[in-house]
Amino acid sequence: MPSIAVRNFGCRVNQAEAFAWADAFRERGLRLETDCCRSDVVVVNSCTLTGRAERDVRKFIRAVHRGNPEGRIIVTGCYAERAPAEIAVLAGVVSVLPQSAKPDLAGMVAGLDVRPVAAAPPGLEERRTEPSFRARGWLKIQDGCDNRCAYCIIPSVRGRSWSVPAADVEGSVRDLAGRGFREIVLAGIHLSSYGEDLEPRASLSSLLRELSAAAGPARLRLSSLDPRKIDAALIAHVAGSEAICPHFHLSLQHASGRVLRAMGRPVEEGFYEAILQEMRRFAPDAALGADLMVGFPGETEADFDEQRALLDRSPLTYAHVFSYSPRPGTAAAERRPMVPAGVVTERAKSLRRLAALKDYSFRRRFVGRELEAVVIHKSEDGAEVLTGNFISVLVPACPAPERERVRVAIRQVLPRRTEGEVIA
């Protein structure tokens, strides 16, 4: 039986796609492998969000080929869509597939004339184990984006926004819950625009109301939300529903009104803070996260100070901090002045330190409390469980199997490392 390994780069939509592929591979008699150096076929679901993401993809492909020269590497995803020729010349790559080929990927792989790879010693410089595709259910319910943010290439490689019909989403949620998944992640490139392309028109709010019953014993976790499409009704529903995990990640990008206008994401002054405060009011124990960008062309010290001040005074509990990366074909690619690389690095470090402190403070609030969680991974050393409000907890012993919902008592909180520093 041929073996196949999948390596994801980038967003949660890629993870949801890989989850669906895993089922399709099994149905076609392919064996899932976690070690790329021992797999007959390696599928790479690539990312093109930043130049660094693309470099990581190329580095990984080269490392796989060194450790597994007989393995066949198939690359798809956003980078493969943007620059297939750059990938096709890499050693070991036998196929570069566009986004449109993803639904038929399992059939293409099953049709390959594959000879089993001889057992090989581990050869990757960066050993990483992919998720087992067992602990949580992943479901892509939306793809593409109709926005044209000045820095973002994703609409060019993912296409226009489209949504999975509500009845199909409901059926998939019922199926995953019936298979024993107790947490289901709803993923989308622009999740907040769900339903706007359907006939009749729908919304994320209406979908979530329909899914509450379908989820049964499972809870739903939402991927990134666009705050510009969040209103009081949606906040009240997602924050008050027992079926939805108290964890909300917002695509803020910046706090400076001037920078947001240049990005093509204008909002009224104070809008982001008002949304965050409203979410905290309805869900006091929820994890509130955000994407924040530094170094957008023309970003001044005053703009950055606004960014840092928002993070500092807001109820955000963590942040994903990105450095701006020029993407070919985007409106901002040729914009000047560019922020010096050293300045961008220092600004990113500053925000990450602050975000780590806020994360540590948030987790410390729950010492001595019990929280609901799902078992993510079990080993001889214990188990990793993930709480509804996005706290990863290591427990020394756990009788419950992977996927199961449990209650966990938090006894100790450890600081995280950022940029090589321990933040406490």
TIMAR-999923 format. One record per residue (C-alpha): residue in three letters; y, x, z. Coordinates in steps of 0.02 Angstrom, whole numbers, plus 50000, padded with zeros to 5 digits. Layout:
N
ALAYXZ
...
//
This chain:
424
MET500005000050000
PRO501665008049948
SER502905010750088
ILE504775007550082
ALA506225012650193
VAL507955005250192
ARG509535014350245
ASN511125004150267
PHE512895010450261
GLY514425000050302
CYS514614981950351
ARG513564968450430
VAL513334960050262
ASN512334975250208
GLN511274973250364
ALA510994954950326
GLU510464959350148
ALA509234972350213
PHE508524959650335
ALA508164947850189
TRP507414961950087
ALA506224966350229
ASP505464948950220
ALA505354949850030
PHE504544967050034
ARG503214961150156
GLU502844945950049
ARG502524957449901
GLY501344968749997
LEU502524983150032
ARG502434992050199
LEU504074994950292
GLU504345012850350
THR505685019350469
ASP505535037650418
CYS506315041050248
CYS505345057450235
ARG503705047950237
SER504175033550125
ASP503655031149944
VAL505295022249904
VAL506965023749992
VAL508255010149961
VAL510045014850002
ASN511275000450027
SER512895009850003
CYS514705007850058
THR516325012349968
LEU517585006750098
THR518215024550126
GLY517995041550048
ARG517055046950203
ALA515825032650182
GLU515455038550005
ARG515225056550063
ASP514005050550196
VAL512985041550062
ARG512885057149952
LYS512455068150101
PHE511055056450152
ILE510315055649976
ARG510285074649964
ALA509465076050135
VAL508145063050090
HIS507715072349931
ARG507545088850024
GLY506395081150153
ASN505455069850032
PRO505545077049855
GLU504215065049789
GLY505045049649858
ARG505975038049741
ILE507745033849790
ILE508545017549734
VAL510385015249770
THR511334998849770
GLY512844991849862
CYS514704993949845
TYR514755012549804
ALA513405009949672
GLU514474996149597
ARG516065006549597
ALA515415023249533
PRO513605022449473
ALA513745038449371
GLU514205048649526
ILE512595043049609
ALA511425043349459
VAL511565062349441
LEU510965065749619
ALA509215072949631
GLY507895060249681
VAL508865044949624
VAL507805034749502
SER508895019349491
VAL510675013849529
LEU510804994949541
PRO512354983949536
GLN512704970349664
SER512034957249544
ALA510294965149554
LYS510144963249743
PRO509274946149740
ASP507874953449631
LEU507744970149721
ALA506044966849800
GLY505274962549632
MET506004978149552
VAL505314989249690
ALA503604980949685
GLY503544983949498
LEU503775002749512
ASP502285013849475
VAL502275022249644
ARG501045035349705
PRO500945037149894
VAL501975051549962
ALA500985065050050
ALA501325066450236
ALA502845077750256
PRO503695085350406
PRO505345077650456
GLY506685084850343
LEU508285075450370
GLU509705084750452
GLU510255068350528
ARG508745058950594
ARG509135040550608
THR507965026050631
GLU508425009850546
PRO508374993650645
SER506614986450654
PHE507214970150575
ARG506314961450717
ALA507494959550864
ARG508884949050787
GLY508984937850636
TRP510294942050506
LEU510964929350384
LYS512234931750246
ILE513184915450226
GLN514674921550124
ASP515074935850006
GLY516564942249908
CYS518414940549944
ASP519904932349857
ASN521204942449952
ARG522004957749875
CYS522484968550022
ALA523364983949955
TYR522134996350032
CYS520484987249999
ILE519294989649853
ILE517984977249914
PRO518554962449805
SER518324973649653
VAL516514977849696
ARG515974961649781
GLY516874949149671
ARG517654932449715
SER517244923449875
TRP515704912349872
SER514804902950009
VAL512994897950039
PRO512904878850047
ALA512844872150225
ALA511144863950201
ASP510394880650148
VAL511194889650295
GLU510544876450414
GLY508794878150342
SER508834897050361
VAL509444895750540
ARG508044883650584
ASP506784895250503
LEU507394910550598
ALA507424901150763
GLY505674894750726
ARG505074912450697
GLY505614917250871
PHE507324924950843
ARG508454921050989
GLU510014928450913
ILE510574925650734
VAL512034935350661
LEU513064925750532
ALA513804938450412
GLY515094937650275
ILE516324949050186
HIS517694936550226
LEU516794924750344
SER518354914950388
SER518484908650208
TYR516764900850216
GLY516664884350122
GLU518314885350029
ASP517374887249863
LEU516114873249896
GLU516204855649829
PRO516604846049933
ARG517644859050021
ALA516994864650191
SER517524876650328
LEU516794888650454
SER517204876150591
SER516244862150507
LEU514754873550473
LEU514654879550652
ARG514644861750716
GLU513164857850603
LEU512234873650656
SER512294870550843
ALA510774859150837
ALA509874869350703
ALA509954885150809
GLY508934877150948
PRO508554890551078
ALA509434903950975
ARG511254908950989
LEU512384912850843
ARG513434928650834
LEU514894929150713
SER515394944350612
SER517204948950579
LEU518514935150572
ASP520204935250485
PRO521484930050618
ARG522594922450483
LYS521284908850460
ILE521014905350644
ASP521804890050723
ALA521734882050894
ALA520334870150844
LEU519204884350787
ILE519564894350944
ALA519174879651056
HIS517524876550967
VAL516844894350956
ALA517404898751131
GLY516704882951208
SER515044881651117
GLU513464886751208
ALA512694890451039
ILE513934904350996
CYS513954921551077
PRO515594925151169
HIS516014939751056
PHE517394938950926
HIS517914953050811
LEU519554951250718
SER520184960350563
LEU521934964550627
GLN522204981250536
HIS523944984250608
ALA525244978050730
SER526824982950637
GLY527534968650536
ARG528264981050412
VAL526574989350382
LEU525674972650371
ARG526874966850235
ALA526564982950139
MET524694979850158
GLY524874962450086
ARG524404954450252
PRO526054947350318
VAL526044937350480
GLU527414930850592
GLU527964941950735
GLY526884939150888
PHE525544929650792
TYR524124941750830
GLU524534942351014
ALA524594923451023
ILE522874921950942
LEU522124934951060
GLN522884927051214
GLU522244909851161
MET520494916751136
ARG520544925151306
ARG521144908851386
PHE519684899051314
ALA518384912851338
PRO518854923951486
ASP517224933951481
ALA517134936251293
ALA517164953051205
LEU518684953651092
GLY518664967250961
ALA519744972350815
ASP519824983450662
LEU521364994450671
MET521965006250534
VAL523035021750555
GLY523905032150422
PHE524315018650294
PRO525585026150171
GLY527325025450247
GLU526715022250425
THR528055029450540
GLU527935035150719
ALA528775018850769
ASP527475008850672
PHE526085018250760
ASP526905015350929
GLU526854996550893
GLN525004998250851
ARG524615007251011
ALA525674995651116
LEU524764980351048
LEU523084987751090
ASP523694992751263
ARG524414976051317
SER523244964151225
PRO521614957051294
LEU520634967051164
THR519094974751244
TYR518664987151106
ALA519274992650934
HIS518555000450778
VAL519865013050723
PHE519915018250540
SER520945031450453
TYR521715025550289
SER520765031750137
PRO521505029749961
ARG520345019349854
PRO520475020949664
GLY521155005349582
THR521984998149737
ALA523844994749750
ALA524085007549889
ALA523145021849804
GLU524715029649729
ARG525915024049864
ARG527005037049949
PRO527405044850067
MET525675049050129
VAL525515052250314
PRO524995070450345
ALA523135072150378
GLY523405080550547
VAL524535066450604
VAL523265053450550
THR521905062450647
GLU522935063150807
ARG523435044850792
ALA521625039750769
LYS521095050050921
SER522465042051025
LEU521925024450981
ARG520085028351007
ARG520415035551179
LEU521365019851228
ALA520045008551152
ALA518675017751248
LEU519625015551411
LYS519824996951379
ASP517984995451336
TYR517505004451497
SER518654993451600
PHE517924977751519
ARG516124982751554
ARG516514987251734
ARG517064969351764
PHE515254963951755
VAL514474975951879
GLY513504965452003
ARG513424950451887
GLU512004943051786
LEU512254939851601
GLU511204931851466
ALA510534944251338
VAL509244946751201
VAL507944960651202
ILE508374972451060
HIS507144986751079
LYS505714991551195
SER504965008651226
GLU503995018051359
ASP505645021851445
GLY506165003751463
ALA507144991851353
GLU508844989551274
VAL509574972251289
LEU511184965651214
THR512214953051310
GLY513074938551227
ASN514744947151256
PHE514164962951167
ILE513704974351311
SER512194985351278
VAL511154987251437
LEU509694998951469
VAL508404992251590
PRO506945002351662
ALA505684988351643
CYS505664972351544
PRO504154960751534
ALA504944950151396
PRO504564954651214
GLU505844959551083
ARG506884944851019
GLU506734935351184
ARG508214929351284
VAL508304936051461
ARG509524937451605
VAL510054954951653
ALA510934961151809
ILE512174975051775
ARG512094988351911
GLN513025003151836
VAL514235006451694
LEU514345023251607
PRO515835029851508
ARG515685032451321
ARG516045048151222
THR517405048351090
GLU517925063350984
GLY516825074151096
GLU517695068451254
VAL516985058151397
ILE518135043351427
ALA518085036351603
//
